[in-house]
């Protein structure tokens, strides 16, 4: 048992430090399903119809970089500290992640009363020769529903020159179908992609994003529970005319000034169908390293201060 624990871990509901998390994972792994069953839950969509979700599924894709630092997300305790700081801010509705991260947060009580979006993840790791072979390697719909999570997110990259893309589309269509049947939100993140000098690059032109929306919003045998997760690009008015599905805006790994990023989010958040933000690195690793301030700014763009205070 950890020397830092003030009492036996089994007598506490949640871990209070990372040594206790490690001890629970070693000696009491059954605590994870128990905490999932007893987790305080809430509806996916709040009364104001707006959502602010923090994303943290990048490490499992081998994408550890943020703002020019290739290993920014390499330390798990540091990432968890930043996530817990973000989730503790008023107006933050929930988190997106893979099982390892979500269950660490669960053990520390950070998922109580939060919306949780599971990541289907992808087999096509960043920089791999098989990067566009996006097989399911994370949560499936059954695992998401069993955990009591509210949504499942799937990256759906389409390279018209790569035959592997049709398998990706078939898989995502089945996940969308299964999620809709289970009443779980299916969050689709589409891109038209191609290789440039051997590196996979997403086409962020308005035309490409519009085409990706039309292709992927038609996946599955129902769209009743389907949401879109889209990048903020030029001519977002045209992009959002492509769908009536509820949409969250992703942040990506910003390279410009924070003020420019926030201004682009603000303008896009005023468009029809846009319901909020689902942002990771831009908020967890801000330029000034002030996670709380970055998250508070993002929340202020999603919903008015009086709604947050209430």
C-alpha positions, -999 to 999 in steps of 0.1 A, spaced: 0 0 0 12 35 -8 31 53 20 13 84 9 -22 70 16 -37 84 48 -59 53 52 -63 20 33 -75 27 -2 -103 2 2 -119 24 29 -120 54 6 -144 59 -23 -118 78 -45 -81 79 -47 -65 111 -35 -31 108 -53 -15 88 -81 1 63 -58 -34 53 -46 -45 51 -83 -16 27 -89 -24 7 -58 -61 3 -68 -52 -8 -103 -28 -34 -88 -48 -47 -59 -84 -37 -64 -92 -35 -101 -128 -45 -94 -132 -9 -80 -133 4 -115 -166 -14 -126 -180 -6 -91 -173 31 -95 -187 31 -130 -220 16 -117 -223 42 -89 -211 72 -109 -233 103 -107 -247 108 -142 -264 136 -160 -282 140 -194 -259 144 -224 -275 177 -235 -279 204 -207 -310 225 -205 -294 253 -225 -285 230 -253 -248 239 -251 -218 217 -244 -182 223 -233 -162 191 -234 -125 186 -229 -108 161 -252 -79 138 -241 -78 109 -266 -46 120 -283 -20 99 -265 -35 66 -275 -31 76 -311 6 82 -305 0 120 -308 18 134 -278 27 168 -292 12 202 -283 23 237 -294 56 225 -308 66 202 -279 68 166 -293 65 151 -258 41 175 -242 16 148 -232 41 122 -223 37 125 -185 4 108 -174 3 125 -139 8 159 -156 -19 153 -181 -43 141 -154 -35 172 -133 -44 194 -163 -76 174 -170 -87 176 -134 -81 213 -134 -101 217 -166 -130 195 -154 -132 214 -121 -139 247 -138 -175 260 -138 -194 253 -171 -173 223 -182 -197 195 -190 -175 165 -196 -145 148 -211 -136 126 -241 -110 99 -237 -98 64 -240 -103 38 -212 -70 43 -195 -75 80 -191 -112 79 -183 -106 52 -156 -78 72 -140 -102 101 -138 -129 79 -125 -107 66 -97 -101 102 -86 -137 112 -87 -133 135 -116 -161 120 -137 -189 125 -111 -217 144 -127 -199 148 -160 -208 138 -195 -184 111 -207 -176 105 -244 -157 73 -251 -131 72 -279 -133 45 -305 -97 54 -311 -80 43 -343 -55 16 -354 -38 40 -379 -12 54 -356 4 88 -364 33 84 -388 27 47 -395 27 32 -430 -8 19 -420 -19 53 -407 -52 53 -427 -61 17 -416 -84 31 -390 -97 0 -372 -115 1 -339 -89 -2 -311 -107 16 -282 -142 15 -270 -170 -2 -289 -207 6 -284 -213 -23 -260 -184 -12 -238 -196 24 -238 -231 15 -228 -219 -9 -202 -197 18 -186 -227 42 -185 -211 67 -208 -232 90 -229 -215 90 -263 -189 74 -285 -166 94 -308 -151 80 -340 -124 97 -362 -134 90 -398 -106 99 -422 -112 92 -459 -85 91 -485 -100 87 -520 -66 72 -531 -64 46 -503 -85 14 -505 -83 11 -467 -108 40 -464 -138 19 -475 -132 -4 -445 -131 26 -422 -164 38 -436 -180 4 -432 -168 2 -396 -180 36 -387 -213 30 -403 -218 -1 -381 -208 18 -350 -233 46 -359 -260 20 -364 -252 2 -331 -250 35 -312 -283 47 -325 -300 14 -315 -285 17 -280 -295 53 -275 -258 63 -273 -247 95 -291 -225 87 -321 -201 115 -326 -185 114 -360 -153 134 -367 -148 134 -405 -119 144 -427 -109 140 -463 -72 131 -461 -43 124 -484 -6 117 -482 18 146 -489 55 135 -490 45 104 -471 26 122 -443 -11 121 -439 -26 155 -441 -63 165 -436 -77 188 -462 -92 217 -443 -106 236 -473 -143 244 -470 -151 222 -500 -133 192 -485 -149 196 -451 -184 200 -467 -179 168 -487 -167 149 -456 -198 160 -437 -221 148 -465 -204 115 -467 -203 107 -430 -237 121 -419 -252 94 -441 -235 66 -423 -255 40 -405 -292 29 -405 -303 59 -384 -290 94 -376 -313 100 -346 -284 100 -322 -256 112 -346 -236 143 -338 -208 159 -359 -174 170 -346 -159 194 -370 -128 217 -374 -132 254 -376 -121 264 -411 -126 292 -435 -162 299 -447 -178 280 -417 -212 295 -428 -210 273 -459 -198 243 -439 -226 244 -414 -252 247 -442 -242 211 -451 -259 196 -420 -288 198 -396 -270 175 -372 -259 189 -338 -223 198 -341 -194 204 -317 -163 223 -328 -128 207 -323 -98 227 -314 -68 208 -328 -33 218 -320 -32 256 -325 -2 274 -338 -14 309 -339 -21 334 -311 -48 324 -286 -68 355 -294 -71 345 -330 -82 310 -320 -108 322 -296 -122 347 -322 -126 319 -348 -144 298 -322 -167 326 -312 -178 333 -347 -184 296 -355 -203 291 -322 -230 315 -335 -238 294 -365 -269 271 -368 -264 235 -355 -232 244 -336 -238 234 -300 -204 239 -283 -168 230 -282 -149 197 -277 -113 209 -273 -81 193 -259 -46 205 -264 -55 242 -270 -69 243 -235 -48 217 -217 -15 231 -229 -22 268 -235 6 292 -245 8 308 -210 3 273 -193 -27 287 -174 -52 258 -179 -80 274 -157 -79 307 -176 -79 290 -210 -109 268 -200 -128 297 -185 -123 317 -218 -136 288 -238 -166 283 -215 -175 320 -218 -177 315 -256 -200 286 -253 -225 300 -228 -232 333 -210 -217 339 -176 -251 340 -158 -258 304 -171 -225 292 -159 -230 308 -124 -264 291 -122 
